[in-house]
């Protein structure tokens, strides 16, 4: 009696589609609707945050954006302040487009603002644009007068 490998032929699995017609969980051309900054070569600072749909709404995953190139001005002296800005969030219905985030951060370059106000303002703007489940904005500002300042502003409760 010979032993033959038995192979079971499986039926093909149909890929599920999202409302835009793309495979579920993937980017579709409709996701690009309204995104005006990505792909542009002439850029300027803007407070406008562009977003795209979260194709995994309901799943608690963390998106983290970070830059060590942030600058703003001291409101009292006009001297430059340097910071590392880190944004962590669990998306709700929308996700921030990274180029618009870069241009948004650039918009603070010539503005004077206390670090505490600035960090909370960023949180407010992002929460307004994204409606996240949870979000944290951390501003780690460089040493001024012998003191460094770290500000953590948070929205919502981070799920366990």
N, C-alpha and C positions, 0 to 999 in steps of 0.2 A: 504494500500500500504506500503510495507516494504522498508526501506531504506537500501540499500546495498552499502558497500564501493566498489567503482569502482577502480580497479587497472589497470593501463595501463602497459602493458608489453613492456619494452624498449628493443630495439635491442642492443646486446653487442657492446661496443665500442672497436674497434681494436686498440691496442697499437701501436703507430708509432715506427719504428725502426730506429736507426742511421746506418751509413755506416758500422759499425763494427758488426751489428746484435743485439746489446743490445737495450733495450727500450730507446727511445730518451731521452737524458738528463742524462742518467745513465752511470756509469763507465763500460767499457767493458774490456775484457782481452787484446785487442789491445792497450788500453790506457796505459798498463803497459810496452809495447814494449820500450826498451831502458832504463828503470829505473833499474839501477844496484845497487844503494845504499840502497834502502828500503829493510828491512828484513835481512840485514847483521848484524852480531854481533860484528865483528871486524871493528872498524871505525877509520878513520884518517882524519885530515883536508884536504880539497880539494877546489880548486877554480871552480870546475866543477859544474854547476847548471843544474840539471835535470828537465825536464818539461813534462807535459802531455797535451793532447788537451782540449781546452775549449769547452764543449758541449753546452754552452749557448752564443756563440759568437753573438754579435749584441745586447745583453742585457747589459745595464750599471749597473753592480753591483760591489761593492767594496770588495776586499779581503784585510784583514789586518793581518799582522804577526808582533809579537812583542816579544822582549826578554829584560830582565834587567840583563842578564848574559854576556854581550859582554865585551871583554877586548882586548886591543891592547897595544902597547908600545909607550911612548913618543919618538919621533925621536931624541930629543936633549939629554935626560937624561937616556933613557932606562927604566924609571920607568913605572909601569903599569898604564894604563888609563882605567877607567870603564865607561860604557855607557848603556843606554837603547836605543835600535835601534827599530824603528817602520817603517814598510813598508806598504804603502797603495797603491792599484792600481785597476784600472778597466781593467780586462783582455782583451787582443786581442785574437789571436789564441791559445796562450799557457798559462799554469798556472804553477808556480814553485812548485815542490814537496818539502814538508816541511823538510824532513830529509836532502836532499841535501842542503837546505838553512841553516840548523843548522851546517852542516859540512863546508859550505862556510864561515859562520861567525866565526867559530872556526879557520879557516885558517889565520885569522888576529892576533891571540893570541900572536905570537912572532915577529910581524912586527911593525916597527916604521913608523908612518904616522901621519901627521897633521890631525886634526879632519875634517877640511874643505875638504881636499883632499880625505880622506877616505869615507866620506858620498857621495861625487860626484862619486867616483870610484864605489861604490856599485850601485848607480843609473845607471851608464853607463853599468855595467855588467848585471844588471837585465833587462834593456831596450833591450840590445843586445840579451838576451836569450828569452824574452817574447813578445816583440813588443806590449806593452800595449797601450790602448787608452790614459790612464793617469796614472802617477805614482808619488808618493812622498816618499822619504826616509828621516827620521828624526833621527838624532843622538843627544841624550841628554847626554852630557859627564859630569862626576862628577867634583866637585870643585877641581881645581889645582891652587895653589897660590892665593886662595881667589876668583877665578872667575870660574863660570861654563860656558860651551859653548854649545849652541844648534844650530845645522846646519840643515836647511831644503833645500833639493835639489828636484826639480820638473821637470817632463817631460810631455809635451803635455798640453792640456787645459782640465780641469775637466768639463765634461758636467753638465749643470744645473740640 
